[in-house]
Each structure stands twice: as structure tokens, then as C-alpha cells.
Amino acid sequence: MGKSVSRNSAFSMINKGLSVVFPLVTVSYISRVLGAAGIGEVSSAQNLATYFSMAAALGIPSYGVKAIAQSKRDENSCNKTFSELFTINLISSIIATVVYLITAFCFKINNSNTALTLIFSSIIVFNIINIEWVYQGYEEYGYIMIRSFVIKIVSLLLLFIFVRKKSDLVAYAFIICFGSIGNYVLNFINLKRYVKLNFCNISLKKHIRPIMTFFVSVIAIEIYSLLDVSMLTVMSNATSVGYYSNSTKIVKAVANTLTGISAVLMPRFSYLFSEDNKSEIKKLSRQFLNVTFLISVPCCCGIILVADQIVEVLFGVEFLPAISTIRILSILIVLMPLSGGVFCQLLLTAGKEKSYLACVLIGTVVNAVLNYLLIPTFTQNGAAIASVVAEFTVSISMIVATRRTIKVNMCCRDVFSILTSAFVMSLTLVLCHKLFFGQAVWMRLLVEIVIAVLVYFLCVFMLKNSASSKIIRMIKK
């Protein structure tokens, strides 16, 4: 285990951060070109394909990381494990593609045009070579970051070249698919450096049960993540889907970046649990939890306070109804890194997949019920409330389930420093908003963000949060 967890965490966060910066650029441009209805139509088509690509992947993206991390010390064992998982993925992807096409065209579940349906089917087909889990198992987060950056740059150039008017929905859908497929192709080309594919003497049966356990967990959490758009599509209209889709892009991009801080823990926790080194697990968990809260709390507060400026700068006046939606969803910035970060990694690597599944299923039921009750009256805001309550339920359930295996507590001093610093930052933002009122919106937003960040971290360092010195050392390295 020679790779630095801190460095991998930094690579993972930078990679997730790219997923924030690029959508901020693209969503601003696309919102003005396609409008709310156009974005809603593409999102609805993408949503259906996402369900099937998730089914094609089964639970391999999560189980594969754990399996590779535990077997990579023996080259033959690792090659055999990879070949078996690749074969299962190949079979499931072919089946999922066929079922998707039958569902889309024969039962006409998707109301989007035929071209969008066919284009998004490519994500399911190319899932055959979706082997990101190999690189995660080997903790190659530096490679993952660089590769992702290259694909995003190319996608951005294609977007500006080919998407220029409201009718360019097909080109936009193609570019979305390229963002995923490009990563898959580069991963497969580079694969021979780590594992070799060999179909001789493989045994698939031993992997089926753990994969299906992971799959049920993954599908449950993805369903409740995608349920909002699905139910909005059925119970509301494309415009509401557009408002909600753009709101979630902003909030979840930030939340997923923070989740990336802890994503590197799965291979490391898998190794530590196999060594029964619970003291190191507890130490790492505490450190990552502190850093997660250190960044998520001010991000949540900041987005709530400047949501109106974000919408005006990025989306335009057509998306003003999305302001309240973003403010509601901003709570996810604190909750998602909990349910998808440290506590998720602890449950999955400790062999508590059933507990993880139970937590996710509770959230799925809560989300579905609240969507049904709230969307008819509050449209996209109802879906936002349902999403927040469901995520809160999942987070609390995971914290309770984790404590049965290993107790992770944050230092009271760290909690105090974070909350106090966030409060001071919020007051500063309110004051800046009044002082710079009347200036250009984009300039006011930029100045407020810079000042807020400086004030927050100054307070954090003054209050001596335990992560502050470590962050400085990481930046220097």
C-alpha cells in the first residue's frame, strides 16, 4: 500500500472538481442555446438510458474495486479476477442493450425522439469496456484525473462547435455520450499495464452473489437519485424538468466533488479490514470526515446566499424559478458526502452490504412517497424537498449502522471551528451583497466568492482546526 491516501484524495477531489467547473461552463452556454424545454427533453432521454446502463454494470463498479484491491498483490489472481468480472459485464451489457431497445421502441416508455433514444443506447453498449474499477483498485487516481481532464476539454470544444441553436439536441446528446465513452476507450487502451484478459479456467459463479448484493444496493440508490426527474417527467412538464435538472447540476456537482474526497478510501479500507487494522481505519475516517465537513458546510451556506446570482449568471432570466430549487437542494452538499463518502465506504468494505442496502431502500421509499405527494403542488421544488429528506434519512441510517462496526467521532473543537467560521463567512457575504449592490452580477458574484473563501479559511486557521495544518502541507507538496 505504497500510494499516499492524501495525494490520491487530492487527485480524486481535483477530478471531481473538474466535474464542477466544466458543467458550470457548459450549463451556462447550453441553457441559453437549448432553453429549459430542450434541456428537459434531453434529460428525460438520458434518464431512461441511465437506468439500463446501471443495470448493465450490475454491482461491478463497486465490487470490482474491492476485488482488485484485495487480489492485486498476486498477478495471476488479479488477472483471473479481472477476466471473470469482465465476462460477467460483457454478458450483462448485451442483455441490457437489447432490453433497452425493446422497452424504448416497442413499449414507447420514452417520449423523446428516436435519434435521442438511439444515441443514448451507446452508453449501454460501451459499458462492456467500462473498467474504471481496475484503476481505482490499483489506486491510480492521478491517471484517472488526467484522462478525465483530456476528455472534458475535447467535449467542451465539440459543444461550442456543434451546439449552436435550439434544434441541436442530437448533437448535445452525442457529446454527453462521448464524455463517458471516451473515458471507457482510453481505459481499455491503457489496460495492459495492469491486468491481462484471459478467458481460460475462469469461474463466474463465485462472484454472482456479492455482485448482486452490490447491484441491488447500487440500483436502489440510483433509482432514488433518478426518481425525481422520472416522476417530474410524468407528473409535470419538460420546463419543470429543465429547472430541476439545472439546479441539480450545480448542487450535485459540488456535492460529488466532496464525495470524491472519501472515494479513495474503498481500496485502502478493503486492505485495512483484511489486516483487521481498525485503529488505522478509525483514524483515517475521522480525518476524512473532518475535511469533508470543513468544505461542505461553507459551500452549502454560500450557495444558499448567492443562488440568485448563480442562476442569473449561469442560466439567464428564463431560469429564475430555479433559484428556490437550488436553495433547497444545497443541503445535499452536506448530506451526500456522508451517505456516499466515509460511512458508505465503511459499510461496503466491512462486509455490511445488507446494512447499506437497507439504508438506501429506506431512502428510496421516502423519496418516492414524498415525490408523489409534493410534485403535483410544488413541481420542481417538491422534488427538491423529497430529495433532501430522502438523503437525510439515508445519512442518519448509515451513521447508525456504521457505529455497530466501528465508531467514528469528530473532535468537538473541529465542529466548533467549522460552524463558527461558516457563520462569520455568511455574515460577510450578506454585507458584501449590500456593499456591491448595483455592480455587474458576474463581478459581484466573483468578488463575494473570493472574499467569502478568504474569510472562512482565515477563521478556520485562527480557530486551529486539526485539518488546517495538513491542508497546508498537501498544498505545498
C-alpha positions in Angstrom: 0.0 0.0 0.0 2.7 2.5 -1.1 0.4 5.1 -2.6 -0.4 8.2 -0.5 -4.0 8.4 0.6 -3.8 12.1 1.0 -2.4 12.5 -2.5 -5.0 10.2 -4.0 -7.7 12.1 -2.2 -6.3 15.3 -3.7 -6.3 13.7 -7.2 -9.9 12.4 -6.7 -11.1 15.8 -5.5 -9.4 17.6 -8.4 -11.1 15.1 -10.7 -14.4 15.7 -9.2 -13.7 19.4 -9.1 -13.3 19.3 -12.9 -16.8 17.9 -12.9 -17.9 21.1 -11.3 -16.0 23.6 -13.4 -16.9 22.1 -16.8 -20.7 21.8 -16.1 -20.7 25.4 -14.9 -19.3 26.4 -18.3 -21.4 24.1 -20.4 -24.7 24.5 -18.5 -24.5 28.3 -18.8 -24.0 28.0 -22.6 -26.5 25.2 -23.1 -29.2 26.9 -21.1 -29.2 29.9 -23.4 -29.0 27.8 -26.6 -31.5 25.0 -25.9 -33.7 26.6 -23.2 -35.5 24.8 -20.4 -37.7 22.6 -22.7 -34.7 21.4 -24.7 -32.7 20.5 -21.7 -35.7 18.8 -20.2 -36.2 16.6 -23.3 -32.5 15.5 -23.4 -32.5 14.9 -19.6 -35.6 12.7 -19.9 -34.0 10.6 -22.7 -30.7 10.3 -20.8 -32.6 9.4 -17.6 -34.1 6.2 -19.3 -30.7 5.1 -20.7 -29.1 5.7 -17.3 -31.4 3.1 -15.7 -30.3 0.5 -18.2 -26.6 1.3 -18.2 -26.8 0.9 -14.4 -28.4 -2.5 -14.9 -25.7 -3.4 -17.4 -22.9 -2.5 -14.9 -24.6 -4.6 -12.2 -22.6 -4.1 -9.0 -19.2 -4.5 -10.7 -18.1 -0.8 -10.4 -18.2 -1.1 -6.6 -17.5 -4.8 -6.1 -14.6 -4.6 -8.7 -12.7 -2.0 -6.7 -12.8 -4.2 -3.6 -11.9 -7.4 -5.5 -9.0 -5.9 -7.4 -7.6 -4.1 -4.2 -7.6 -7.5 -2.4 -6.1 -9.6 -5.3 -3.6 -7.2 -6.9 -0.7 -8.5 -4.7 -0.9 -11.7 -6.8 -0.6 -11.1 -10.5 -2.3 -14.4 -11.6 -5.1 -14.0 -9.1 -5.7 -10.4 -10.2 -5.8 -11.3 -13.9 -8.2 -14.1 -13.2 -10.5 -11.9 -11.1 -10.5 -9.2 -13.8 -11.3 -11.7 -16.6 -14.2 -13.2 -14.6 -15.7 -9.8 -13.8 -15.2 -8.6 -17.4 -17.0 -11.6 -18.8 -20.0 -11.0 -16.5 -20.0 -7.3 -17.5 -19.9 -8.3 -21.2 -23.0 -10.6 -20.8 -25.0 -8.1 -18.8 -24.3 -5.2 -21.2 -25.5 -7.2 -24.2 -28.7 -8.2 -22.4 -29.3 -4.6 -21.1 -28.9 -3.1 -24.6 -31.5 -5.5 -26.1 -34.0 -4.9 -23.3 -33.4 -1.1 -23.6 -34.2 -1.0 -27.3 -37.3 -3.2 -26.8 -38.5 -1.0 -24.0 -37.9 2.3 -25.8 -39.4 1.4 -29.1 -42.0 -1.4 -28.5 -43.5 -0.1 -25.3 -42.7 3.6 -26.0 -41.9 4.4 -22.4 -39.6 7.2 -23.5 -41.4 10.2 -25.2 -38.2 11.6 -26.6 -37.4 11.4 -30.3 -35.9 8.3 -31.9 -32.5 9.9 -32.5 -32.0 10.7 -28.8 -33.0 7.1 -27.8 -30.5 5.6 -30.2 -27.7 7.9 -29.2 -28.0 7.2 -25.5 -28.1 3.5 -26.2 -24.4 3.8 -27.0 -23.7 4.4 -23.3 -25.2 0.9 -22.6 -23.3 -0.8 -25.4 -19.9 0.7 -24.4 -20.4 -0.3 -20.8 -18.8 -3.5 -22.0 -15.4 -1.7 -21.6 -16.3 0.3 -18.5 -13.3 -0.8 -16.4 -12.8 2.2 -14.2 -12.8 -0.1 -11.2 -9.5 -1.6 -12.2 -7.7 1.8 -11.9 -9.5 2.5 -8.7 -8.5 -0.8 -7.3 -4.9 0.0 -8.2 -5.4 3.5 -6.7 -4.3 5.2 -9.9 -6.3 8.4 -9.2 -3.6 10.5 -10.9 -4.2 8.8 -14.2 -7.9 9.0 -13.7 -7.7 12.8 -13.2 -5.5 13.4 -16.3 -7.6 11.2 -18.5 -10.8 12.8 -17.4 -9.4 16.3 -18.0 -8.5 15.5 -21.6 -11.9 14.1 -22.4 -13.7 17.1 -20.8 -11.6 19.5 -22.9 -12.5 17.7 -26.1 -16.2 17.6 -25.1 -16.2 21.3 -24.4 -14.7 22.1 -27.8 -17.2 19.8 -29.5 -20.0 21.5 -27.6 -19.1 25.0 -28.8 -18.6 23.8 -32.4 -21.7 21.7 -32.9 -24.4 23.0 -30.5 -25.4 26.5 -31.6 -29.3 26.5 -31.9 -32.3 25.1 -30.2 -32.6 22.2 -32.8 -29.1 20.9 -31.9 -30.5 18.4 -29.4 -29.0 15.4 -31.2 -25.5 16.9 -31.2 -25.8 17.7 -27.5 -26.8 14.2 -26.7 -23.9 12.8 -28.7 -21.4 15.0 -26.8 -22.8 13.8 -23.5 -22.3 10.2 -24.5 -18.8 11.0 -25.8 -17.9 12.2 -22.3 -18.5 8.7 -20.9 -17.4 6.6 -23.9 -14.2 8.5 -24.3 -13.1 7.5 -20.8 -14.1 3.9 -21.4 -12.0 3.7 -24.5 -8.9 5.3 -23.0 -9.1 3.0 -20.0 -9.3 -0.1 -22.2 -6.3 1.0 -24.3 -4.2 1.5 -21.2 -5.4 -1.7 -19.5 -2.4 -4.0 -20.4 -0.2 -2.1 -17.9 -2.2 -3.6 -15.0 -4.1 -6.7 -15.9 -4.4 -9.2 -18.8 -7.6 -10.7 -20.2 -7.7 -14.4 -20.2 -10.9 -16.5 -20.7 -9.2 -19.8 -19.7 -10.2 -21.5 -16.5 -12.4 -18.7 -15.3 -15.2 -19.2 -12.7 -18.1 -16.8 -12.7 -20.3 -18.4 -10.0 -18.3 -17.2 -7.0 -18.8 -13.6 -8.0 -22.5 -13.6 -8.7 -23.7 -13.4 -5.1 -21.5 -10.4 -4.0 -22.0 -8.6 -7.3 -25.8 -8.9 -7.0 -25.6 -7.7 -3.4 -23.7 -4.6 -4.6 -26.0 -4.3 -7.6 -29.2 -4.2 -5.5 -27.6 -1.5 -3.4 -26.4 0.5 -6.4 -29.7 0.2 -8.2 -31.7 1.3 -5.2 -29.6 4.4 -4.6 -29.5 5.2 -8.3 -33.3 4.8 -8.6 -33.9 7.3 -5.8 -31.3 9.6 -7.4 -33.0 9.4 -10.7 -36.6 9.2 -9.4 -37.0 12.9 -9.2 -36.5 13.5 -12.9 -38.6 10.4 -13.8 -41.6 11.5 -11.7 -41.3 15.1 -12.8 -41.3 13.9 -16.4 -44.5 12.0 -15.8 -46.3 14.3 -13.3 -45.2 17.7 -14.6 -43.7 19.1 -17.8 -40.4 19.5 -19.7 -39.9 23.0 -18.4 -40.0 21.9 -14.7 -37.6 19.1 -15.6 -35.3 21.7 -17.1 -35.4 23.9 -14.0 -34.8 20.9 -11.7 -32.1 19.4 -14.0 -30.0 22.6 -14.0 -30.4 23.0 -10.2 -29.2 19.5 -9.5 -26.2 20.0 -11.9 -25.0 22.9 -9.8 -25.6 21.3 -6.3 -24.7 17.7 -7.1 -21.5 18.8 -8.9 -20.3 20.4 -5.7 -21.6 17.5 -3.6 -20.0 14.9 -5.8 -16.7 16.8 -5.7 -16.7 16.5 -1.9 -17.7 12.8 -2.1 -14.6 12.3 -4.2 -12.5 13.1 -1.1 -13.6 9.9 0.5 -14.0 7.8 -2.6 -10.3 6.8 -2.4 -11.0 5.0 0.9 -12.6 1.9 -0.6 -9.4 0.2 -1.8 -7.5 1.3 1.3 -10.3 0.2 3.7 -10.5 -3.1 1.9 -6.9 -3.7 2.6 -7.0 -2.5 6.2 -10.1 -4.6 7.0 -8.3 -7.7 5.6 -5.5 -6.9 8.0 -8.0 -6.2 10.9 -6.4 -2.8 11.5 -9.3 -1.0 13.0 -7.3 1.7 14.7 -6.0 3.0 11.3 -9.5 2.8 9.9 -10.9 4.9 12.7 -8.0 7.4 12.3 -8.5 7.8 8.6 -12.3 8.0 8.9 -12.0 10.8 11.5 -9.6 12.8 9.3 -11.7 12.4 6.1 -14.9 13.3 8.0 -13.4 16.5 9.3 -12.1 17.6 5.9 -15.5 16.8 4.3 -17.4 18.9 6.8 -14.7 21.6 6.6 -15.5 22.2 2.9 -19.2 21.1 2.6 -20.6 23.4 5.3 -19.4 26.7 3.9 -20.3 25.5 0.3 -23.8 24.9 1.4 -24.1 28.3 3.2 -22.5 30.1 0.3 -24.8 28.6 -2.4 -27.9 29.4 -0.4 -26.9 33.1 -0.1 -25.8 33.6 -3.7 -28.3 31.3 -5.5 -30.0 34.2 -7.3 -26.7 35.5 -8.7 -25.7 32.0 -9.8 -28.9 31.5 -11.7 -28.7 34.9 -13.4 -25.0 34.5 -14.4 -25.1 30.8 -15.5 -28.7 30.2 -16.8 -30.2 33.6 -17.6 -33.5 35.1 -16.6 -35.5 32.2 -18.1 -34.4 30.1 -15.2 -35.3 32.4 -12.3 -37.8 29.8 -10.9 -34.7 27.6 -10.2 -33.4 29.9 -7.5 -35.6 28.4 -4.8 -34.9 24.9 -6.1 -31.1 25.4 -5.8 -31.5 26.8 -2.2 -33.5 23.7 -1.1 -31.1 21.3 -2.8 -28.0 22.9 -1.4 -28.5 20.9 1.8 -27.4 17.9 -0.2 -23.9 19.4 -0.3 -23.5 18.4 3.4 -25.6 15.2 3.2 -24.3 13.4 0.1 -20.7 13.3 1.2 -21.9 11.4 4.3 -24.1 8.8 2.6 -21.7 8.4 -0.4 -18.4 9.1 1.5 -16.9 7.8 4.7 -19.9 5.9 6.0 -20.7 4.3 2.7 -17.1 3.1 2.3 -17.0 1.7 5.9 -20.2 -0.3 5.4 -19.2 -1.8 2.0 -15.6 -2.7 2.9 -16.6 -4.1 6.3 -18.9 -6.6 4.5 -22.0 -4.9 5.7 -23.6 -4.7 2.2 -27.0 -5.7 3.5 -27.0 -2.8 6.1 -26.0 -0.5 3.3 -28.9 -1.8 1.1 -31.4 -1.4 4.0 -30.3 2.3 4.4 -30.7 3.0 0.7 -34.1 1.3 0.4 -35.4 3.4 3.2 -34.3 6.5 1.4 -35.8 5.2 -1.9 -39.2 4.7 -0.3 -39.2 8.1 1.4 -38.2 9.8 -1.9 -40.9 8.1 -3.9 -43.7 8.8 -1.4 -42.7 12.5 -1.0 -42.3 13.0 -4.7 -45.8 11.6 -5.3 -47.2 13.9 -2.6 -45.3 17.1 -3.4 -44.7 17.3 -7.1 -48.3 17.9 -8.1 -48.3 21.1 -5.9 -44.8 22.3 -5.8 -43.4 20.8 -9.1 -39.5 21.0 -9.1 -39.4 22.4 -5.6 -41.4 19.4 -4.4 -38.9 17.1 -6.0 -36.1 19.0 -4.3 -37.7 18.7 -0.9 -38.2 15.0 -1.4 -34.6 14.5 -2.4 -33.2 16.3 0.6 -35.4 14.4 3.1 -34.5 11.1 1.5 -30.8 11.9 1.6 -31.1 12.9 5.2 -32.8 9.6 6.0 -30.1 7.6 4.3 -27.3 9.5 6.0 -28.7 9.1 9.5 -29.4 5.4 8.8 -25.8 4.8 7.7 -24.3 6.6 10.7 -26.3 4.4 13.0 -25.4 1.2 11.0 -21.7 2.1 11.0 -21.5 2.5 14.7 -22.3 -1.2 15.2 -19.0 -2.0 13.5 -16.7 1.0 14.2 -17.4 4.2 16.0 -16.2 7.4 14.2 -16.5 10.7 16.1 -15.4 14.2 15.2 -13.5 16.4 17.6 -15.8 18.9 19.3 -13.2 21.6 18.6 -13.2 20.9 14.9 -17.0 21.1 14.8 -17.0 24.4 16.6 -14.3 25.8 14.3 -16.3 24.8 11.2 -19.7 26.1 12.4 -18.2 29.4 13.7 -16.2 30.1 10.6 -19.2 29.3 8.4 -21.4 31.8 10.4 -18.8 34.6 10.1 -18.5 33.8 6.4 -22.3 34.1 5.9 -22.4 37.4 7.7 -19.6 38.6 5.4 -21.5 37.5 2.3 -24.6 39.4 3.4 -22.5 42.5 4.0 -20.8 42.2 0.6 -24.1 41.8 -1.1 -25.2 45.1 0.2 -21.9 46.9 -0.4 -21.5 45.8 -4.0 -25.2 46.0 -5.0 -25.6 47.8 -8.3 -22.4 46.3 -9.8 -22.4 43.8 -12.6 -23.9 40.5 -11.4 -20.9 38.3 -12.5 -18.4 40.7 -11.0 -20.4 40.9 -7.7 -20.6 37.1 -7.6 -16.8 36.6 -8.2 -15.8 39.2 -5.6 -18.2 37.7 -3.0 -16.9 34.2 -3.6 -13.2 35.3 -3.2 -13.9 37.3 -0.1 -16.0 34.5 1.5 -13.3 31.9 0.9 -10.6 34.1 2.4 -12.7 35.0 5.4 -13.8 31.3 6.1 -10.3 29.8 5.9 -8.8 32.6 7.9 -11.3 31.8 10.7 -10.6 28.1 10.4 -6.8 28.6 10.8 -7.3 31.1 13.7 -9.6 28.5 15.4 -6.9 25.8 14.8 -9.0 23.2 13.1 -7.0 19.9 13.1 -7.1 19.7 9.3 -5.7 23.2 8.6 -2.0 22.3 9.0 -2.4 19.1 7.0 -4.1 21.0 4.1 -1.2 23.4 4.0 1.3 20.5 3.8 -0.7 18.9 1.0 -0.8 22.2 -1.0 2.9 22.6 -0.6 3.5 19.0 -1.9 
